[in-house]
Amino acid sequence: MAYGYGTGGTRAYGTNEPRGWKHSASRFALLPLRLFLGITFIYAGLDKLTDSAFLAASGDGSIGALMTSVRDSSAVPWLVDLALKAPEGFGHAIAIGELLVGIGTLLGLFARVAAVGGALISLSLWLTVSWQTTPYYYGNDLAYLMAWLPLVLAGASVFSLDAMRALRRRRMP
């Protein structure tokens, strides 16, 4: 068997199977990001769902008080106004959304869909809660938004239910 050299390491001639540490490293490159975002969003969702003060319409630490405080400095005040029509429902929606996004990301189940959901949550938080942060790079929601984009593009290729489903589909006649 003849061998050729490519950027991914040694390849068996005539096959599409790269070999070597560079290929292995590239396959696992997004796994730490996926673990971090999945665990963080699960934690954030559970934290909100178990905090009765957060899920209230008013009072210290409530979603209603937070939305009222950022309304005038938000890039999208109409979105804040929408949230203020039903702050408890909005708080529950954000918390459940974060929980579902985190679970989907951690398990790699519909990982691209979960990443789009995470990006949308991060975008909405950046445009509302973090918008007035100066300089802009101090606001963490923008960094979360950017962190979701590689997962939107690549999905979850290793240690994921998506990969297991794809393998099962390839094996079926």
Disulfide bonds with the S-S distance in Angstrom:
none
